[in-house]
Amino acid sequence: MRILVSGASIAGPALAYWLTRHAFSVTVVERAPALRRTGGHAVDLFRPAVHISEKMGVLPRIEERATGTHRMTLYPEGSRRPVRADLSKIFRASSDQHVEIMRDDLSEIYYDATRDDAEYLFGDSITAISPDGEVQFENAAPRRFDLVIGADGLHSNVRHLVFDDETRFHASTGAYLGVLTLPNVAGLDGDLLLHVGIGRTAGMYGARHLGDARALFLFRSKHELDYHHHDVPRQKELLRGAFAGMHAHVDRWLDELDRTPAFYFDSITQLHMDTWSQGRVTLVGDAGYCPGPALGGSTSLAVLGAYVLAGELARADGDHERAFPAYERVMAEHVHGSHAVALSAAKTLIPTSRLGVRGLAHGARLISALPAGPSRALLRLTTKSARLYNSVTLDDYPPSPATSADRSDLGAK
């Protein structure tokens, strides 16, 4: 059985791993000419994704590439005294297991685990998908697949091709995210510097193995911002306007906008779809149920979705009419929970009032000051994220000998 996966970031390679483990023949198509190494930002793997990565045999590599960020210095806007907090304690309190890793590093690790068993087509993109599985590409000759899976992110090409008026699924949180790569002149190693004000938060961190640093910007806007997601000069202009005069640290980070080798900007948007499947096509990760970049544990959700989708396809012997609904049933509660976590996180990380700024600072100080046991108990009682991540149980999907695919078919038309 031949399956085409669109997208080679994180969800795509993770899905390819589990599909090939269940003996499906997999092709992954990626628009970029090679595996993306564009700077990226740190992503979180919480307990479910950590366990899945362990099952994949790649957890040691992930832990080797972990950012090691464990200290936070938080500057409430207008206050002279910073708050210092133990980030590792906060993360441990919110999830039994947690690893922070750069997105590009995680993508590479998952790709390395699959490249010998799955076919990768770089520098190409899907242009049309017919109901019978005929797929047209920008460059490659047409090919027929039994199933097509969109793992191509918030701006999914597959979703755009298959679902009518797909923009109706977008639900803006009113917040925006910017990330840029810049020199680590402060020598940050395991440290996060965070400036928090009303409606805006800016941070900088450095990973010990990177050699450079990342600046992260989160802000709110009362009105939807006017920009195109490919108009980088306009995005940088908006970022400068949102953070002007916040702090000398932030001004220096913004000075790097015209020199940065890597820049990312987007709205923090959620996707709400009644179904992620249509005919032979389904969606996984941010392409189908993005909870909001940088807020809702979208990376962990994507890894979990890939694992469940492949497992349900194997359990149904490749019958998508049984597997797709089962996949959606299993993931529904997790997706709903992640959406709620993202909205809650947005309120906390991008405060809407002076009281909210003080509350974030005092909360970080309190969790950091308490012993590990009480701090963990407090966070689990008061945060949706702790309840979500620690409640997920993984079903076991052993390889099914009934699956009719043969890896020797890989790449056949």
C-alpha positions, -999 to +999 in steps of 0.1 A: +000+000+000+015+033-011+011+064+011+022+100+002+030+123+030+034+161+023+059+178+046+093+169+060+095+190+091+085+170+122+050+154+118+060+141+083+091+122+092+075+110+125+046+096+105+069+081+079+087+062+107+056+046+121+041+039+087+072+021+075+074+002+108+039-011+100+052-021+065+035+006+044+054+020+014+059+057+021+069+087+000+075+121+016+074+152-006+089+185+007+088+219-010+122+229+003+152+217-018+167+200+013+160+194+049+152+228+064+180+244+084+166+279+087+174+287+123+140+278+138+132+280+175+130+258+205+101+233+207+089+213+237+085+175+238+062+166+267+056+131+281+036+115+253+061+127+226+091+117+248+077+082+251+070+080+214+106+092+206+119+065+230+099+039+211+115+052+180+150+047+195+159+084+190+155+097+225+193+096+233+200+118+203+172+142+213+186+145+248+221+151+234+207+181+214+185+194+242+189+232+247+196+229+284+176+260+291+170+259+329+173+294+343+150+324+336+155+360+344+122+379+340+120+417+338+085+430+343+082+462+322+086+493+344+102+474+372+138+477+382+141+444+399+141+412+378+127+379+389+149+348+387+133+314+384+143+278+379+128+268+345+137+231+349+116+229+380+086+246+362+089+222+333+091+192+356+061+204+375+040+207+343+050+174+328+065+142+341+089+142+312+101+171+291+128+179+266+133+213+249+151+210+215+155+232+185+129+225+158+156+219+131+175+195+153+143+174+160+134+174+123+169+161+114+167+134+140+134+121+128+145+123+092+176+103+099+155+076+115+134+073+083+155+082+053+166+046+046+130+032+047+110+060+031+114+078-002+120+116+001+112+140-028+128+173-020+122+205-040+087+195-051+051+201-042+016+186-048-005+206-073-036+184-075-051+153-058-078+133-076-104+112-057-089+080-070-054+089-056-038+103-088-014+131-076+001+158-098+034+174-088+051+207-097+082+188-110+078+150-108+056+130-131+021+121-119+019+091-096-009+072-079-011+066-042-036+048-020-036+076+006-024+111+008-016+127+042-010+164+048+017+170+074+026+204+060+019+228+088-005+256+095-004+269+059-010+233+046-010+229+008-029+196+011-056+212+032-059+241+006-062+216-023-088+193-007-110+213+017-132+240+001-127+276+016-102+262+041-096+296+056-129+292+075-111+268+098-087+295+110-094+310+145-071+339+154-060+343+190-052+380+184-016+372+191+016+371+169+049+354+171+083+365+157+116+346+160+151+357+148+186+343+150+213+366+164+248+365+178+250+352+214+270+382+226+257+378+261+271+343+262+239+327+272+241+290+281+210+276+296+196+310+303+164+327+292+161+365+295+124+375+294+109+410+293+071+411+299+048+440+295+011+446+288+003+428+256+039+420+247+067+396+257+102+394+244+129+368+253+163+357+243+179+323+249+210+304+238+215+267+235+249+254+245+256+237+211+242+264+188+269+290+188+242+317+183+210+327+201+173+332+194+151+361+202+114+354+206+086+380+204+050+375+214+025+403+212-012+411+209-030+434+185-065+447+189-070+446+151-059+419+126-026+430+112-023+437+074+006+417+060+013+388+036+030+358+052+058+361+025+063+399+030+093+398+054+100+436+053+064+443+064+066+417+092+098+432+105+082+466+105+053+453+125+076+437+150+096+469+155+064+489+161+051+464+186+082+464+208+095+499+204+108+514+237+103+482+258+138+479+271+174+485+260+179+447+257+149+444+234+161+474+213+194+456+207+176+424+196+155+444+172+187+460+158+196+425+145+164+423+123+183+436+092+212+413+098+196+381+110+203+349+089+169+335+098+136+351+106+101+338+113+068+357+118+032+345+119-001+349+136-008+326+165-038+308+149-057+278+158-074+254+134-109+241+142-121+215+118-151+191+121-131+164+104-095+162+092-103+136+065-119+136+031-118+105+009-083+092+007-068+123+023-063+132+059-043+157+079-019+154+108-003+179+132-006+216+126-021+210+091-052+197+108-055+209+143-028+235+151-034+247+187-013+278+181+025+280+175+046+283+206+017+280+230-003+248+229+023+220+227+018+217+190+050+197+184+041+171+210+006+170+196+019+164+160+042+136+172+013+120+190-010+124+160+016+108+137+019+078+160-019+073+164-026+078+126-001+052+116-012+028+143-049+030+134-041+025+097-021-007+107-049-018+130-074-014+101-051-032+076-049+000+056-086+005+053-088+043+056-126+043+059-121+026+093-088+040+102-094+077+096-125+079+119-107+059+146-077+083+144-100+113+148-118+097+178-086+090+196-071+124+190-102+145+196-098+149+233-061+157+230-067+183+203-095+199+223-072+200+254-043+215+235-065+243+221-076+251+256-040+250+269-029+274+241-056+300+250-047+298+286-010+301+279-016+331+257-033+349+286-004+341+309+026+347+286+011+378+270-006+396+299-034+420+291-030+441+323-005+453+348-019+428+373-013+400+348+024+411+344+028+410+382+010+377+384+033+361+359+064+374+378+051+363+412+040+329+400+074+322+385+091+332+417+067+311+438+071+279+418+108+283+417+111+290+455+089+260+465+104+225+470+100+202+440+070+183+455+048+213+465+057+232+433+047+202+411+014+198+431+006+235+427+012+236+390-008+205+384-037+219+403-037+253+386-026+247+350-044+230+322-011+219+306-001+197+335-034+179+335-033+175+297+003+162+293+002+138+322-032+123+314-022+110+279-019+072+276-004+056+245-021+026+229+002-001+217+002-007+179+023-037+171+033-042+135+005-060+116+016-089+093-018-085+076-007-051+060-003-058+023+025-034+016+060-044+007+090-021+012+104-033-021+076-014-038+091+019-024+092+044-052+071+024-076+044+042-096 
